[in-house]
Amino acid sequence: MSENKLGPLFVIPPHPLTDFLLRDLIAYVKSISDPARSIEAAGVLPSQMESFERNGFEPTLARHGMIRPTDSFEIALSEEYVLKQPDPSDIEEIVSVLLTSFEQGTGDTFMNDGEEELKEDLAEFFTEMQGDDALRTASAVIWDQRLLPSPVFA
């Protein structure tokens, strides 16, 4: 819990997340939050959805990606593949890959953002990641140079 953020909530069985407990948690988060901004609940489990909805939250879709291994490792790629940290100049290509992959997903229930919204999200990600060496170095993309318009990485 932090300013304008609630969750994920893990309740140890056999004790369920009750509306009473959730109301207390919401009251606490409101007391430390900016009243001009809404409170975001992240990581809500399916079994908790009804309690959150009864307490005024609305479900929204979210995209999440695991971008970091649990341990560092060395990788040897063949010459046609290149491993590189993404940067803002890669946004167009990353959006293309994301849109293609989402077409194979489960439709609107998984991803309903358009190309422009994805570009904005990625631009925001790159802005937030500036100066954060841990986050910047945790991200990597493997590029198949045979599919790129020109060899781009040295």
C-alpha positions as CSV (number, residue, x, y, z in Angstrom):
1,M,0.0,0.0,0.0
2,S,1.2,3.4,-0.9
3,E,-0.2,6.8,-2.0
4,N,-3.1,6.1,-4.4
5,K,-2.2,2.4,-4.6
6,L,-3.7,-0.7,-3.0
7,G,-2.5,-4.3,-3.6
8,P,-1.8,-6.9,-4.3
9,L,-3.5,-8.2,-1.2
10,F,-2.5,-11.7,0.1
11,V,-4.7,-13.0,2.8
12,I,-3.6,-16.1,4.6
13,P,-6.3,-18.9,4.5
14,P,-8.6,-19.7,6.1
15,H,-9.2,-15.9,6.5
16,P,-10.8,-14.4,3.4
17,L,-10.7,-10.9,2.2
18,T,-13.8,-9.4,3.8
19,D,-15.6,-6.2,2.8
20,F,-14.9,-5.0,6.4
21,L,-11.2,-5.5,6.0
22,L,-11.1,-4.0,2.5
23,R,-13.0,-0.9,3.7
24,D,-10.4,-0.4,6.4
25,L,-7.6,-0.8,3.9
26,I,-9.2,1.6,1.5
27,A,-9.8,4.2,4.3
28,Y,-6.1,4.0,5.2
29,V,-4.9,4.4,1.6
30,K,-7.3,7.4,1.2
31,S,-5.8,9.0,4.3
32,I,-2.3,9.0,2.8
33,S,-3.3,9.7,-0.8
34,D,-3.8,12.7,-3.1
35,P,-7.6,13.2,-3.1
36,A,-7.5,14.6,-6.7
37,R,-6.3,11.2,-8.0
38,S,-8.2,7.9,-7.9
39,I,-6.9,4.9,-6.0
40,E,-5.6,2.1,-8.1
41,A,-5.9,-1.6,-7.0
42,A,-3.3,-3.8,-8.5
43,G,-3.0,-7.6,-8.6
44,V,-6.6,-8.2,-7.6
45,L,-7.2,-12.0,-7.5
46,P,-10.4,-13.3,-9.2
47,S,-11.7,-14.4,-5.8
48,Q,-11.4,-10.8,-4.6
49,M,-13.1,-9.1,-7.6
50,E,-16.6,-9.0,-6.1
51,S,-15.4,-7.4,-2.9
52,F,-13.5,-4.7,-4.8
53,E,-16.5,-4.0,-7.1
54,R,-18.8,-3.8,-4.0
55,N,-16.4,-1.2,-2.6
56,G,-16.5,1.1,-5.7
57,F,-13.7,-0.3,-7.8
58,E,-14.1,-0.9,-11.5
59,P,-12.2,-3.7,-13.3
60,T,-9.8,-2.6,-16.0
61,L,-7.5,-4.5,-18.4
62,A,-3.8,-4.5,-17.8
63,R,-0.8,-5.7,-19.7
64,H,2.1,-7.2,-17.8
65,G,5.3,-8.7,-19.0
66,M,8.1,-10.4,-17.2
67,I,11.2,-8.8,-18.4
68,R,13.9,-10.0,-16.1
69,P,15.3,-13.4,-15.2
70,T,15.8,-14.3,-11.6
71,D,19.5,-14.6,-12.0
72,S,22.1,-13.2,-14.5
73,F,23.3,-15.6,-17.2
74,E,25.5,-15.5,-20.2
75,I,23.9,-16.4,-23.5
76,A,25.6,-17.3,-26.8
77,L,23.4,-16.5,-29.8
78,S,24.1,-17.4,-33.4
79,E,25.1,-14.6,-35.8
80,E,21.6,-13.9,-37.1
81,Y,20.3,-13.0,-33.6
82,V,21.4,-9.9,-31.6
83,L,20.6,-9.3,-27.9
84,K,20.3,-5.6,-27.1
85,Q,18.7,-3.3,-24.6
86,P,15.7,-1.5,-26.1
87,D,15.7,2.2,-26.6
88,P,13.3,4.8,-27.8
89,S,14.4,4.4,-31.4
90,D,13.0,0.8,-31.2
91,I,9.4,1.9,-30.4
92,E,8.0,1.3,-33.9
93,E,9.5,-2.2,-34.2
94,I,8.4,-3.1,-30.6
95,V,4.8,-1.9,-31.3
96,S,4.7,-4.0,-34.5
97,V,5.8,-7.1,-32.6
98,L,3.4,-6.5,-29.8
99,L,0.4,-6.0,-32.1
100,T,1.3,-9.1,-34.1
101,S,1.6,-11.1,-30.9
102,F,-1.7,-9.8,-29.5
103,E,-3.5,-10.8,-32.7
104,Q,-2.7,-14.4,-31.6
105,G,-4.0,-13.8,-28.1
106,T,-7.5,-13.9,-26.8
107,G,-8.8,-10.7,-28.4
108,D,-10.4,-7.8,-26.5
109,T,-10.2,-9.6,-23.1
110,F,-6.4,-9.5,-23.4
111,M,-5.4,-6.4,-25.3
112,N,-7.5,-3.6,-26.7
113,D,-5.0,-0.8,-27.0
114,G,-4.4,0.6,-30.4
115,E,-1.0,1.4,-32.0
116,E,-0.9,5.0,-30.8
117,E,-1.7,4.0,-27.2
118,L,1.1,1.4,-27.3
119,K,3.5,4.0,-28.6
120,E,2.6,6.4,-25.8
121,D,3.0,3.6,-23.2
122,L,6.4,2.7,-24.5
123,A,7.5,6.3,-24.7
124,E,6.4,6.7,-21.1
125,F,8.3,3.5,-20.1
126,F,11.5,4.9,-21.7
127,T,11.1,8.2,-20.0
128,E,10.6,6.6,-16.6
129,M,13.5,4.2,-17.1
130,Q,16.0,7.0,-17.9
131,G,18.6,7.2,-15.1
132,D,17.4,3.9,-13.6
133,D,20.3,1.6,-14.5
134,A,18.8,-1.4,-12.8
135,L,15.6,-1.2,-14.8
136,R,17.4,-0.2,-18.0
137,T,19.8,-3.2,-17.8
138,A,17.1,-5.6,-16.8
139,S,15.4,-5.2,-20.2
140,A,16.6,-6.9,-23.3
141,V,15.2,-7.8,-26.7
142,I,16.4,-10.5,-29.0
143,W,16.4,-9.3,-32.6
144,D,16.4,-11.6,-35.6
145,Q,18.5,-9.6,-38.0
146,R,17.2,-11.5,-41.0
147,L,13.8,-9.9,-40.4
148,L,15.0,-6.4,-39.9
149,P,15.2,-4.0,-42.8
150,S,18.9,-3.4,-42.2
151,P,21.6,-4.6,-39.8
152,V,21.3,-2.2,-36.9
153,F,23.4,-3.4,-34.0
154,A,27.1,-3.7,-33.5
